[in-house]
Amino acid sequence: MIRTAGSLQATVTLRDGRKGLVRNFESVDKEGLVSFYASLSPEALKWGLPPYDRPRVERWLSNLSNGFMLVAEFDRRIVGNLFVYWSPAERVKHSGELLIYLHQDFQRAGLGTAMMRRAIEEARSRGLHRLQLTVIADNQVAIKVYEKVGFKREGLRKEAFLAEDGQYYDAVEMGLAPLT
């Protein structure tokens, strides 16, 4: 369902002409978010840490006081989710950790870039100084999106991710600072 009152949103037009919204998560979106994760293909979840099931989504949503969540909505269906969270500890609460997932039918269409840009605006408005993320080195499409919106490579963790294929993959640490 599309909501405008009380919700920050941005209209998005994808490369193929599809139009939708990138907006702040609202509590009524919970079932849509659970359905979104249930609809993701193994390829869309390849570099993640599944399961992304109802208990995990509910755990994420149980305390958003140290974070925020964005959703992408097309045809009244959630097709993207971005989550930024931070520690409440004084010395690190300025730095948000970012996670993003897109439905396989919306990858390579400009949605990831739109969601990242909206997340940077939201983080800035909440007073964050820095965003950071971890991405598998083989995920070059995602790395290009992150670099496009200003993230820089900050480090490499060798063989940090054990994939379902039994192989170890390197993880790239990326950051964007300052946001102000």
GROMACS elastic network, one bead per residue, 0.5 to 0.9 nm:
[ bonds ]
;  ai    aj funct       b0    kb
    1    29     6  0.84789   500
    1    73     6  0.83946   500
    1    75     6  0.83823   500
    1    77     6  0.75153   500
    2    21     6  0.83075   500
    2    73     6  0.78344   500
    2    75     6  0.88099   500
    2    76     6  0.63312   500
    3     6     6  0.81577   500
    3     7     6  0.68872   500
    3     9     6  0.89305   500
    4     7     6  0.55199   500
    4     8     6  0.74782   500
    4     9     6  0.74843   500
    5     8     6  0.83848   500
    7    23     6  0.67810   500
    7    24     6  0.60863   500
    7    25     6  0.81782   500
    7    26     6  0.78886   500
    8    22     6  0.85258   500
    8    23     6  0.56224   500
    8    24     6  0.58695   500
    9    21     6  0.63984   500
    9    22     6  0.55346   500
    9    24     6  0.66178   500
    9   118     6  0.86145   500
   10    20     6  0.84569   500
   10    21     6  0.55698   500
   10    22     6  0.52465   500
   10    23     6  0.62977   500
   10   114     6  0.88220   500
   10   118     6  0.77464   500
   11    19     6  0.71268   500
   11    20     6  0.57994   500
   11    22     6  0.64796   500
   11    23     6  0.86457   500
   12    18     6  0.81361   500
   12    19     6  0.55845   500
   12    20     6  0.52352   500
   12    21     6  0.55269   500
   12    22     6  0.68241   500
   12    72     6  0.89047   500
   12   110     6  0.88529   500
   12   111     6  0.76288   500
   12   114     6  0.70851   500
   13    16     6  0.79621   500
   13    17     6  0.57532   500
   13    18     6  0.56499   500
   13    20     6  0.66040   500
   13    21     6  0.85949   500
   13   110     6  0.82476   500
   13   111     6  0.83746   500
   14    17     6  0.52165   500
   14    18     6  0.53086   500
   14    19     6  0.64002   500
   14    20     6  0.83003   500
   14   106     6  0.87143   500
   14   109     6  0.55812   500
   14   110     6  0.55336   500
   14   111     6  0.64716   500
   14   114     6  0.89732   500
   15    18     6  0.74846   500
   15   108     6  0.87329   500
   15   109     6  0.53859   500
   15   110     6  0.62557   500
   15   111     6  0.88213   500
   16   109     6  0.69741   500
   18    74     6  0.79790   500
   19    74     6  0.67627   500
   19    75     6  0.84776   500
   20    72     6  0.71613   500
   20    73     6  0.56207   500
   20    75     6  0.71154   500
   20    76     6  0.86105   500
   21    71     6  0.80601   500
   21    72     6  0.55822   500
   21    73     6  0.51642   500
   21    74     6  0.66009   500
   22    70     6  0.67663   500
   22    71     6  0.57370   500
   22    73     6  0.64152   500
   22    80     6  0.85055   500
   22   111     6  0.87095   500
   22   114     6  0.76086   500
   22   115     6  0.63844   500
   22   118     6  0.74679   500
   23    26     6  0.88852   500
   23    69     6  0.86392   500
   23    70     6  0.54622   500
   23    71     6  0.55896   500
   23    72     6  0.64897   500
   23    73     6  0.79029   500
   23   115     6  0.87273   500
   23   118     6  0.82535   500
   24    68     6  0.77118   500
   24    69     6  0.60625   500
   24    71     6  0.62290   500
   24    72     6  0.88282   500
   25    28     6  0.83820   500
   25    29     6  0.65616   500
   25    30     6  0.85742   500
   25    68     6  0.78068   500
   25    69     6  0.54120   500
   25    70     6  0.50914   500
   25    71     6  0.57565   500
   25    81     6  0.87869   500
   26    29     6  0.54788   500
   26    30     6  0.77447   500
   26    69     6  0.86936   500
   26    70     6  0.88783   500
   27    30     6  0.58701   500
   27    61     6  0.83267   500
   28    31     6  0.73884   500
   28    32     6  0.82347   500
   29    32     6  0.51939   500
   29    33     6  0.61025   500
   29    34     6  0.87494   500
   29    71     6  0.87360   500
   29    78     6  0.82480   500
   30    33     6  0.51031   500
   30    34     6  0.63120   500
   30    35     6  0.86827   500
   30    57     6  0.79177   500
   30    58     6  0.79656   500
   30    61     6  0.81675   500
   31    34     6  0.50598   500
   31    35     6  0.61509   500
   31    36     6  0.84891   500
   31    54     6  0.87603   500
   32    35     6  0.50407   500
   32    36     6  0.60107   500
   32    37     6  0.87837   500
   32    77     6  0.68391   500
   32    78     6  0.59460   500
   33    37     6  0.64022   500
   33    38     6  0.86244   500
   33    54     6  0.89095   500
   33    57     6  0.75376   500
   33    71     6  0.83262   500
   33    77     6  0.89916   500
   33    78     6  0.64347   500
   33    79     6  0.85471   500
   33    80     6  0.87289   500
   33    81     6  0.78019   500
   34    37     6  0.54379   500
   34    38     6  0.62888   500
   34    39     6  0.87843   500
   34    52     6  0.80838   500
   34    53     6  0.66320   500
   34    54     6  0.57810   500
   34    57     6  0.66255   500
   34    58     6  0.87554   500
   35    39     6  0.61748   500
   35    40     6  0.89534   500
   35    54     6  0.89271   500
   35    78     6  0.81599   500
   36    39     6  0.52332   500
   36    40     6  0.66966   500
   36    77     6  0.79970   500
   36    78     6  0.59734   500
   36    79     6  0.61936   500
   36    80     6  0.76743   500
   36    81     6  0.85346   500
   36   102     6  0.89825   500
   36   103     6  0.74192   500
   37    40     6  0.54430   500
   37    41     6  0.89715   500
   37    52     6  0.59585   500
   37    53     6  0.69114   500
   37    54     6  0.88188   500
   37    57     6  0.87660   500
   37    79     6  0.89017   500
   37   101     6  0.87067   500
   37   103     6  0.82733   500
   38    41     6  0.84720   500
   38    52     6  0.74311   500
   38    53     6  0.69747   500
   38    54     6  0.89354   500
   39   103     6  0.75711   500
   40    43     6  0.79954   500
   40    44     6  0.59071   500
   40    45     6  0.67793   500
   40   102     6  0.81669   500
   40   103     6  0.57752   500
   40   104     6  0.66669   500
   41    44     6  0.51662   500
   41    45     6  0.65057   500
   41    46     6  0.85637   500
   41   103     6  0.78611   500
   41   104     6  0.67233   500
   42    45     6  0.51107   500
   42    46     6  0.58246   500
   43    47     6  0.82198   500
   43   104     6  0.78215   500
   44    47     6  0.77396   500
   44    48     6  0.83655   500
   44   101     6  0.76490   500
   44   102     6  0.72695   500
   44   103     6  0.68033   500
   44   104     6  0.57483   500
   44   107     6  0.88024   500
   45    48     6  0.52075   500
   45    49     6  0.76702   500
   45    50     6  0.72067   500
   45    52     6  0.89875   500
   45   101     6  0.80658   500
   46    49     6  0.83281   500
   46    50     6  0.88920   500
   46   163     6  0.75560   500
   46   164     6  0.78476   500
   47   135     6  0.79068   500
   47   136     6  0.66356   500
   47   139     6  0.79330   500
   47   161     6  0.84306   500
   47   163     6  0.72864   500
   48    51     6  0.88256   500
   48   101     6  0.88127   500
   48   163     6  0.89137   500
   49    52     6  0.78139   500
   50    53     6  0.79714   500
   51    56     6  0.75613   500
   52    55     6  0.80219   500
   52    56     6  0.58592   500
   52    57     6  0.67815   500
   53    56     6  0.54706   500
   53    57     6  0.62742   500
   53    58     6  0.86218   500
   54    57     6  0.51542   500
   54    58     6  0.59801   500
   54    59     6  0.84859   500
   55    58     6  0.50984   500
   55    59     6  0.60718   500
   55    60     6  0.86886   500
   56    60     6  0.62822   500
   56    61     6  0.86643   500
   57    60     6  0.51177   500
   57    61     6  0.62400   500
   57    62     6  0.85906   500
   58    61     6  0.50141   500
   58    62     6  0.59123   500
   59    62     6  0.51393   500
   59    63     6  0.75666   500
   60    63     6  0.66186   500
   60    64     6  0.73229   500
   60    83     6  0.88215   500
   61    64     6  0.60552   500
   61    69     6  0.88356   500
   63    66     6  0.71592   500
   63    67     6  0.80271   500
   64    68     6  0.59434   500
   64    69     6  0.79801   500
   64    85     6  0.78654   500
   65    68     6  0.77478   500
   65    85     6  0.88198   500
   66    84     6  0.85213   500
   66    85     6  0.56644   500
   66    86     6  0.55145   500
   66    87     6  0.66339   500
   66    88     6  0.65394   500
   66    93     6  0.84478   500
   67    83     6  0.72762   500
   67    84     6  0.53100   500
   67    86     6  0.60425   500
   67    87     6  0.87915   500
   67    96     6  0.78040   500
   67    97     6  0.89844   500
   68    82     6  0.84424   500
   68    83     6  0.59698   500
   68    84     6  0.54474   500
   68    85     6  0.65016   500
   68   119     6  0.89001   500
   68   122     6  0.84322   500
   68   123     6  0.84869   500
   69    81     6  0.71893   500
   69    82     6  0.56662   500
   69    84     6  0.63435   500
   69    85     6  0.85403   500
   69   119     6  0.85675   500
   70    80     6  0.80879   500
   70    81     6  0.58081   500
   70    82     6  0.50928   500
   70    83     6  0.64419   500
   70    84     6  0.86766   500
   70   115     6  0.76332   500
   70   118     6  0.83998   500
   70   119     6  0.73835   500
   71    78     6  0.64038   500
   71    79     6  0.74214   500
   71    80     6  0.54155   500
   71    82     6  0.63811   500
   71    83     6  0.88167   500
   71   115     6  0.81212   500
   72    77     6  0.81836   500
   72    78     6  0.56149   500
   72    79     6  0.55598   500
   72    81     6  0.64190   500
   72    82     6  0.85541   500
   72   102     6  0.85390   500
   72   111     6  0.79796   500
   72   115     6  0.74530   500
   73    76     6  0.58435   500
   73    77     6  0.52666   500
   73    79     6  0.58912   500
   73    80     6  0.72050   500
   74    77     6  0.53688   500
   74    78     6  0.65689   500
   74    79     6  0.68192   500
   75    78     6  0.84374   500
   78    81     6  0.77012   500
   78   103     6  0.86458   500
   79   101     6  0.85019   500
   79   102     6  0.60159   500
   79   103     6  0.51408   500
   79   104     6  0.86111   500
   79   105     6  0.83419   500
   79   106     6  0.71697   500
   80   100     6  0.75008   500
   80   101     6  0.56965   500
   80   103     6  0.60598   500
   80   106     6  0.81294   500
   80   111     6  0.80594   500
   80   112     6  0.81727   500
   80   115     6  0.82482   500
   81    99     6  0.81696   500
   81   100     6  0.57101   500
   81   101     6  0.53682   500
   81   102     6  0.65559   500
   81   103     6  0.89151   500
   81   115     6  0.84310   500
   82    98     6  0.71501   500
   82    99     6  0.56122   500
   82   101     6  0.64695   500
   82   102     6  0.86412   500
   82   115     6  0.72078   500
   82   116     6  0.80203   500
   82   119     6  0.76959   500
   83    97     6  0.80568   500
   83    98     6  0.57473   500
   83    99     6  0.52127   500
   83   100     6  0.64230   500
   83   119     6  0.85493   500
   84    96     6  0.57490   500
   84    97     6  0.53653   500
   84    99     6  0.64842   500
   84   100     6  0.88253   500
   84   119     6  0.79266   500
   84   123     6  0.80964   500
   84   131     6  0.82298   500
   85    95     6  0.84543   500
   85    96     6  0.52637   500
   85    97     6  0.53915   500
   85    98     6  0.68247   500
   85    99     6  0.88084   500
   86    89     6  0.86293   500
   86    92     6  0.76609   500
   86    93     6  0.56414   500
   86    94     6  0.74652   500
   86    95     6  0.61599   500
   86    97     6  0.61822   500
   87    90     6  0.81423   500
   87    92     6  0.63710   500
   87    93     6  0.50767   500
   87    94     6  0.83887   500
   87    95     6  0.79478   500
   87    96     6  0.79142   500
   88    91     6  0.86557   500
   88    92     6  0.74334   500
   88    93     6  0.52047   500
   88    94     6  0.88904   500
   89    92     6  0.57468   500
   89    93     6  0.55737   500
   90    93     6  0.55241   500
   90    94     6  0.80121   500
   91    94     6  0.74952   500
   92    95     6  0.57853   500
   92    96     6  0.86459   500
   93    96     6  0.73574   500
   93   128     6  0.77534   500
   94   127     6  0.72732   500
   94   129     6  0.52443   500
   94   130     6  0.63944   500
   94   131     6  0.86342   500
   95   128     6  0.60631   500
   95   129     6  0.60832   500
   95   131     6  0.56399   500
   95   132     6  0.72257   500
   96   123     6  0.78571   500
   96   128     6  0.69642   500
   96   129     6  0.82780   500
   96   130     6  0.62392   500
   96   132     6  0.62162   500
   96   133     6  0.85184   500
   97   130     6  0.87118   500
   97   131     6  0.58816   500
   97   132     6  0.50242   500
   97   133     6  0.56189   500
   97   134     6  0.85775   500
   98   119     6  0.87861   500
   98   131     6  0.67055   500
   98   132     6  0.60781   500
   98   133     6  0.52453   500
   98   134     6  0.82070   500
   99   133     6  0.69034   500
   99   134     6  0.83456   500
  100   112     6  0.79432   500
  100   115     6  0.85038   500
  100   116     6  0.84274   500
  101   112     6  0.83143   500
  102   105     6  0.81156   500
  102   106     6  0.63188   500
  102   107     6  0.62281   500
  102   111     6  0.79362   500
  102   112     6  0.71748   500
  103   106     6  0.54486   500
  103   107     6  0.66647   500
  104   107     6  0.54343   500
  104   108     6  0.89180   500
  105   108     6  0.87737   500
  105   109     6  0.87589   500
  106   109     6  0.58795   500
  106   110     6  0.81366   500
  106   111     6  0.67354   500
  106   112     6  0.85527   500
  107   110     6  0.74381   500
  107   111     6  0.69961   500
  107   112     6  0.72969   500
  108   111     6  0.74841   500
  108   112     6  0.78004   500
  108   141     6  0.79595   500
  109   112     6  0.78087   500
  109   113     6  0.88843   500
  110   113     6  0.54259   500
  110   114     6  0.63591   500
  110   115     6  0.87962   500
  110   145     6  0.88930   500
  111   114     6  0.50604   500
  111   115     6  0.61090   500
  111   116     6  0.85236   500
  112   115     6  0.51539   500
  112   116     6  0.60659   500
  112   117     6  0.85953   500
  112   142     6  0.82989   500
  112   145     6  0.70499   500
  112   146     6  0.88633   500
  113   116     6  0.51142   500
  113   117     6  0.61667   500
  113   118     6  0.86205   500
  113   145     6  0.59551   500
  113   146     6  0.77387   500
  113   148     6  0.77558   500
  113   149     6  0.70216   500
  114   117     6  0.52425   500
  114   118     6  0.62416   500
  114   119     6  0.86196   500
  115   118     6  0.51179   500
  115   119     6  0.60831   500
  115   120     6  0.86694   500
  116   120     6  0.62297   500
  116   121     6  0.87315   500
  116   145     6  0.83848   500
  116   146     6  0.77233   500
  116   149     6  0.70810   500
  117   120     6  0.51773   500
  117   121     6  0.64285   500
  117   122     6  0.87444   500
  117   149     6  0.66147   500
  118   121     6  0.51374   500
  118   122     6  0.62191   500
  118   123     6  0.86230   500
  119   122     6  0.50009   500
  119   123     6  0.59807   500
  119   124     6  0.84319   500
  120   123     6  0.50988   500
  120   124     6  0.60706   500
  120   125     6  0.85781   500
  120   131     6  0.78726   500
  120   149     6  0.87629   500
  120   179     6  0.72665   500
  121   124     6  0.51486   500
  121   125     6  0.61926   500
  121   126     6  0.87246   500
  121   179     6  0.84284   500
  122   125     6  0.50727   500
  122   126     6  0.62938   500
  122   127     6  0.88364   500
  122   128     6  0.89309   500
  123   126     6  0.51359   500
  123   127     6  0.64817   500
  123   128     6  0.53904   500
  123   129     6  0.80023   500
  123   130     6  0.82449   500
  123   131     6  0.78728   500
  123   179     6  0.77048   500
  124   127     6  0.52124   500
  124   128     6  0.54699   500
  124   129     6  0.70724   500
  124   130     6  0.85984   500
  124   179     6  0.56762   500
  124   180     6  0.61674   500
  125   128     6  0.75627   500
  125   180     6  0.88754   500
  127   179     6  0.85251   500
  127   180     6  0.80046   500
  128   131     6  0.76404   500
  128   178     6  0.86010   500
  128   179     6  0.69457   500
  128   180     6  0.80595   500
  129   176     6  0.86241   500
  129   177     6  0.61936   500
  129   178     6  0.52655   500
  129   179     6  0.51624   500
  129   180     6  0.64893   500
  130   175     6  0.70718   500
  130   176     6  0.56382   500
  130   178     6  0.56383   500
  130   179     6  0.58707   500
  130   180     6  0.88308   500
  131   151     6  0.84223   500
  131   174     6  0.85055   500
  131   175     6  0.56621   500
  131   176     6  0.52597   500
  131   177     6  0.67233   500
  131   178     6  0.85237   500
  131   179     6  0.78453   500
  132   151     6  0.80563   500
  132   173     6  0.73952   500
  132   174     6  0.56156   500
  132   176     6  0.63166   500
  132   177     6  0.86534   500
  133   172     6  0.83874   500
  133   173     6  0.60666   500
  133   174     6  0.54228   500
  133   175     6  0.64495   500
  134   171     6  0.63966   500
  134   172     6  0.56800   500
  134   174     6  0.62191   500
  134   175     6  0.88494   500
  135   138     6  0.84446   500
  135   139     6  0.69631   500
  135   142     6  0.76019   500
  135   143     6  0.71760   500
  135   170     6  0.87113   500
  135   171     6  0.55919   500
  135   172     6  0.53073   500
  135   173     6  0.66795   500
  135   174     6  0.77649   500
  136   139     6  0.54902   500
  136   140     6  0.83195   500
  136   142     6  0.89062   500
  136   143     6  0.85984   500
  136   160     6  0.87375   500
  136   161     6  0.75367   500
  136   169     6  0.67134   500
  136   170     6  0.59710   500
  136   172     6  0.59733   500
  136   173     6  0.88504   500
  137   140     6  0.67105   500
  137   143     6  0.78564   500
  137   156     6  0.83041   500
  137   169     6  0.71505   500
  137   170     6  0.55080   500
  137   171     6  0.53165   500
  137   172     6  0.55915   500
  138   141     6  0.86699   500
  138   143     6  0.88826   500
  138   169     6  0.75938   500
  138   170     6  0.77715   500
  138   171     6  0.85021   500
  139   142     6  0.56521   500
  139   143     6  0.64409   500
  139   144     6  0.89239   500
  140   144     6  0.61299   500
  140   145     6  0.86886   500
  141   144     6  0.52984   500
  141   145     6  0.65344   500
  141   146     6  0.89091   500
  142   145     6  0.51096   500
  142   146     6  0.62760   500
  142   147     6  0.86488   500
  143   146     6  0.50985   500
  143   147     6  0.61266   500
  143   148     6  0.84677   500
  143   151     6  0.87552   500
  143   153     6  0.89290   500
  143   172     6  0.87613   500
  143   174     6  0.88169   500
  144   147     6  0.51151   500
  144   148     6  0.59680   500
  144   149     6  0.88026   500
  145   149     6  0.65514   500
  145   150     6  0.88697   500
  145   151     6  0.87815   500
  146   149     6  0.54643   500
  146   150     6  0.65121   500
  146   151     6  0.53076   500
  146   152     6  0.78822   500
  146   174     6  0.81604   500
  147   150     6  0.50246   500
  147   152     6  0.61497   500
  147   153     6  0.82160   500
  147   174     6  0.87925   500
  148   151     6  0.73425   500
  149   176     6  0.89139   500
  150   175     6  0.84616   500
  150   176     6  0.63341   500
  150   177     6  0.88745   500
  151   174     6  0.60161   500
  151   175     6  0.51682   500
  151   177     6  0.81471   500
  152   173     6  0.85331   500
  152   174     6  0.53447   500
  152   175     6  0.54897   500
  152   176     6  0.63697   500
  153   156     6  0.81540   500
  153   172     6  0.67763   500
  153   173     6  0.60331   500
  153   175     6  0.67093   500
  154   172     6  0.74737   500
  154   173     6  0.54312   500
  154   174     6  0.51944   500
  154   175     6  0.65874   500
  155   171     6  0.83942   500
  155   172     6  0.58411   500
  155   174     6  0.70827   500
  156   170     6  0.67745   500
  156   171     6  0.57410   500
  156   173     6  0.60477   500
  157   160     6  0.57057   500
  157   161     6  0.89178   500
  157   169     6  0.88933   500
  157   170     6  0.56296   500
  157   171     6  0.50961   500
  157   172     6  0.63836   500
  157   173     6  0.76398   500
  158   161     6  0.85072   500
  158   168     6  0.84538   500
  158   169     6  0.70575   500
  158   171     6  0.65803   500
  158   172     6  0.87386   500
  159   162     6  0.74619   500
  159   167     6  0.85338   500
  159   171     6  0.71860   500
  160   168     6  0.66109   500
  160   169     6  0.60474   500
  160   170     6  0.54445   500
  160   171     6  0.58895   500
  161   167     6  0.81906   500
  161   168     6  0.54211   500
  161   169     6  0.50883   500
  161   170     6  0.64599   500
  161   171     6  0.67857   500
  162   165     6  0.80320   500
  162   166     6  0.62676   500
  162   167     6  0.57723   500
  162   169     6  0.64451   500
  163   166     6  0.55358   500
  163   167     6  0.56727   500
  163   168     6  0.63328   500
  163   169     6  0.73130   500
  164   167     6  0.74392   500
  165   168     6  0.87158   500
  176   179     6  0.69763   500
  177   180     6  0.80569   500
